[in-house]
């Protein structure tokens, strides 16, 4: 349920299990922009979402 909600919030619709993730860019831990398409060039990528990261406290 939460993964579907996050998919809708981020991409406008939920992704099916096994679907390719859309390309996106975001800052890395050093503040430099990095994209999913760049990371995939170096090997497999695991996307993980942590609901607690989106809550206060």
HELIX and SHEET records of a PDB file:
HELIX    1   1 UNK A    2  UNK A   11  1                                  10    
HELIX    2   2 UNK A   36  UNK A   40  1                                   5    
HELIX    3   3 UNK A   51  UNK A   54  5                                   4    
SHEET    1   A 2 UNK A  25  UNK A  27  0                                        
SHEET    2   A 2 UNK A  33  UNK A  35 -1                                        
END                                                                             
